[in-house]
């Protein structure tokens, strides 16, 4: 069933690209992306799909039922939202919305998933089981996947149907080899939590620091101590990254403030280190501040969990890439990526994997291409049918034979 997918996807190329460009020109952010939702519904309105939406987001799940009765169920996901940043690509179809840009490729993810739905619908009479196409808003920090799970859109205890048997997602990567699918077993992407540390002392005149409890040098000491803690308290074989990206204090050059504020991010690759790092940060900040007669309050805002890929699913994806795609098809990543991804919520509930698709310009030095979240990020759209074929191959092969 997977033999002709690449050729059939190539025949859909113009439609896939047109949809991507239409979405790219009208980016939306957050949990509510109605224009993008409507474009998806219009693109797939002619197919025999069952649609479901929930109360929390404008996310959609379209279900394709095979013509050969019940069987396995597989989920394919594409995220919908953009980023709050300007676009500087100069493309004819660049963002028409000031301050918003599809700089992470979610426009391409939707287009590739729509293409996969077309490919699978054409094969529906020969499919046993069902495919659920998850169109998800709110990936960029809004926990959209978690909300869709809680709304019961993917199945589970709160829904009238069970969760899928397998789940897959595909993310483009503009600074990776053209057309090559990459992945790895185990942790693929990190958990990401946000840190806020408030150091409180007693302000006063900058010429008389001895009459104050200056929070600024204490805050600076905490920043340095965090890096020492990471290097000396955590194993390099289970990496931890803590970055303080913002320090804020004071109002004038000659005034010692009452407080200083540190904001940053913590990235971990295991639930154990994620929990331990929270405890260590609170202890460290309070201890350093206390040693100087000040106080420090540490607040940690929980972000996405670790994206853990089932080894069976990664082996399976490598096999499917070899069957469906021509040329160099699959590359194992040696190391995780310390970015974060809310498809992790799905993989906590359903065995599966997330993969990357290299979208650098064919023939270009992909190492020099602008990465995701760049105002100048561009991709080679010729890889999009390849992504649709791969997604469709994952679904059709899994429904046919499971992980085998």
N, C-alpha and C positions, 0 to 999 in steps of 0.2 A: 504493500500500500504506500510505502514511502518512496518508491523508485522515481516517480514522475513529479514529485513535489517541487523540486527546484525549477524545472521547466514551467510548470503551471504557475508558480510564484512569479517568475520572470514575466509571464504574460499579464500579470496584474500590476506590474511595476508602475505604470502611469497613474493608476488609481491610488496605489499606496502612497506614492510621492505627493500627489495632489492633496490627499487628506492630511499628510504631515505638514505641508505648507500652509494649508488653511488653519490648522490648529496653531502652528508656529506664529502666524500673523496676529492671532487673538489670544494671547496667553492669559491664564487665570491662576490665581494662587489660593491656597488654603483648602478647606474641606468642601467648598461649594464652587463648582466649576460648571455652571449650567450651559454655557455656550459650547464647551467641549463635549459635554454629555449629549447635547442635541446633535452635534456633528456625528458622533458615534452612532446614535440611533438612526440618523438619516442614511449613513453609509451601509448599515446592516439591516435596514427595514425590510428588504426583499427576501431575507433568509428566514427559515422556519425556526426562530429562536424564541425561548421563553425568557421574559425579562423580569428582573426583580430590583427594587430600590429600597433603601432603608431611610429611617427618619433622621439620622445623624449627619449624613453627607449626601452629595449628589452622585455617589458611587453607583455603579451598575454591575449586575451579574447577568450575563446572557447564557442560557443553557441550551446546548445542542444535544438532542437525543438521537442516538443511533437507530438505524432501521432494523437491527438484528436483536432488539430486545435489551433486557437489563444486563449489566456487567459491571466492570470497573468504572470509576469516576476519576477524572483528572481535571485539575485546575491550571489555567494559564493566566498570568497576571500582566497588565500593563498599567503604569501609573500615568496620571493626567495633568498634574499641576506644574506650574512654572516657578520661577524665582523672582523675588523683588529686587531687580537690578536692571540697569539699562542695557540695551543691545547696541553693539558697535561692529556688526559684521558687514554692513553695507549690502546685504542680500535684498533682492527684489521683494521677497516675502518676509522681510524683517518685521519685528513686532510693531504693531500700530498702537500699542498701549504704553504710554510713557512710564518708565520705571519698572516694567515687567519684561521678562525674557525667558524663553525655553532654553536655558543654558545647561540643562542636565539631560536633555534628550528625551524627555517624557513624551514630547510630540511624536517622536519616532517610535517609541514603545507602543503608543496607542495605534499608530498606523500599521506597525508590524503585526499587532494582535488582531486588528481588523482583517488584514490579509490572511492570517492563519485561520480566522473564522470562515472566510470565503473558501479556502482550500479544504477545510474539514467538512463544511456543509456540502460541498460537491461530492464528498465521499461518504456522506451520512448513511446511505443505504447499506454499506458494507461494514458499518461500525456497530459493535456491541458495547453498550454502556453510554456514558454521556461525558461531554466536555463542558466545563464552566469557564466562561471568559470573564475575568475580573478586571473591570475598568475602575481604577482606584484614584481618587483625589487625595490631597493632603499628605503626600509622602515627604515633602520637604519640611519635616519637623512638626507636622500636625497629627501624626499617629493615625492616618487615614485607614490603614489596614486593620489596626486594632478596633476602630469604630465599626468597620464593616463586619468584623468577626462578632463583635458584641451585638450588632443588629441582626445577627443570624443569617446574613446574606450568603455566607459560604457553607452553611450547614452547621450541625452540632446540636448540643442539648437544647438551645433556645430556638431551634428551627424544626421544621417538619421533616427534614431530611438529614442524613448523616454528613459528616465532613468528607471531602474527597479522599481518595486513596493515595493521591500524589499531587504535588504542586510544583510548578516551574515558573520562573521569571527570567527575562532577558533584558539586559541593560547595555546600551551602546557605550563605547569607550573611544573617543576621538583620538586619543594618543595611545593607540594599540594597533598591532598589525592588521592591515586591511582584510576584512572578511573572515578573520579567524575567531572562533569561539574559544573562550577560556573559562576555566573554573578550577575548583579545588575541593577536596573532601574536608569536612570539619569546619573550623571557623574561616569564613570567607571575608566577612567584614566585622568591624568592631561594634561593641556596645558604646553608646555615646551619652554621657550625662553632662549637665551644665553645673558649674560651680560658682557660687557667690560667697565671698568671705568679706565680712565687715569687721574691720579693726577699729575699736572705739577707745579713745583716750580722753585727753583734756586739752583743748586748744589754748592759744594765747599769742603773744607777740613773738615774732620770729627771732628777735634779738635776745630773747630770754627763754630759751628752750628748757632750762633747768626748772622753770616754774610751770612747765606743761608736762603732759604725757603725749609726746609726739607720735602719732600713728603712722606717719609716712615711712621712717626707717624700719619700723617693725613690719609694716606691710612688705617692704622690699626684702627684708630678711626671710619672711615667709615664702616669697617667690623662690629665692635661692634654695631654701631648705626643702621645698617640694621636689626640686630636681635631684637633690642629694638623696631624698627618701626613695624616689623612684629608682635611682641607680643602685642603691644599696639595700633596699628592703624587698625588691621584687626581682624575680628571676628573669634573665634575658630570654629564656625559652618560653615564657608566657608573658608576652610584652604588655607594658603599660605606658601610655602617653598622657601626660598632663601638661597642658599649655595654659598659662595665664595670658590672655590676649588683651586685657583692658585693666588699667590702673587709674582710679579716679579719686582725687582728693584736692581739697583746698579751693580758695577763691581769689587769693592775691599773693604777690611775691613775698610779702612780709607778715603773713598770717599763718600760724600753725593751726590746722583744722582740728576739729574734734574727732573726725573719723576718716578712714580711707577704705576704699572698696576695690576688691579684686574680682574680676570675672574671667572665667575660662572654661575649658572643656577637659573632660577625662575620658580616655578611650581604653577599653580593656577587651581581651579576647576570651575570657572565661568568666562564668558567673561567680566563681570563688574570688578572683581578683577584683571583680567589680564591687562586691560587697566589702571586701577587705580594704580596698582603696578608700571607700567612703569613710570607714572608721578611722583609718590612718590620717586622712586629711583633717578631720575634725580634731583629733588628738594633737596633731602637730601644730595647727594654727592656734588652738587654745593654749598650748604649752609655751610657745614662743611669746605670744602676747602676754601671758601671765608672768613670764620671767622678767618682763619690762614694766610690770604694773598696769597693763592694759587688758582688755578683753577682746576675744575674737569669736564671732558667730559664723559658723559654716552652714550654708544652705545648699543642698544638692537637688537639682531638678532632674528627675529620671527621664532619660531619653529612650532610644530604641535599644532592644537587647542585641546580643551577638547574633549575627547571621550564620547559623550552623547548617551546613549542607550534608545531607545523608550520603555516605560513601557509595551506596548502591545507586543513588540518583546521579552522582557525578560519573560513575562508570557507564551508566546508561546513557547519559548525555554524550559522552565521548563516542559511544557506539553509533548513536543516531546521527551525530555530525558526520561521521565517516560514511554512513549510508546515504545521507541526503545531500551533502554539500561536496562540491568538486574542489580539487586542489588541497592545499594545507587547510585542514578543517578544525582541528582542536589542539589546544595547548594547555598543559597543566600549569597552574600558577604555583610557584615554589613557596610564596609567602602570602599571608592575608593582606588585605587593604584596610587601613585604619579609619577609613570613612565608615559611615553607618547607613543602614537601609531598613525601612520598616517592613519589608517583606519578611524580616526576621520573625514578626508576630505570627505570620502564617506558618513558617517552618517550625515554630514551637508546637504547633497543633497537628501539622500534616507533614509526613516525610517528603522530601523533595530537594530542590537545589535552585540556586540562582546562577546564571551564567552571564558573561560579558561577550559582546560582539565588537570586534575592532572596526572602527568606522573612519579611520584616517583616509586621506586621499590616496587612491591607488598609485603606487610608485613613489610616494613621498616618504621622507624620513619621519616616521610616525613619532619618534622621540621629540621632534621639534614642533609638533602640532599643539595647538591650544587645548588644554584639558577642559573637563566639565567645570561648570561654575565660572567660566571666563566670559567676559563681555564679547569676546571675539570667537567664541567656540563655534566651529562649523564641522559638518560631517560630509562624507561622500555618500550621497543618497543611493548609490548603486548597491550598497550592502543591505538595504531594507528588504527587498524580496528574499534575500538569503536568510534574514532573520525570521521572516514569516514562514519560510519552508522549514526551518529548524524547529520553531515552535509547533507547527503542525505535525512534524515528524515525531516530536516528543509525545504528543497526545495520541496520535494514531498507533504508534508502536507500543505505548504503555497499555492502551485499551486492548490491544491484540494479545500481548504476551506478558504484561506486568514488567517486573524488573529484569526479566530474562532477555 
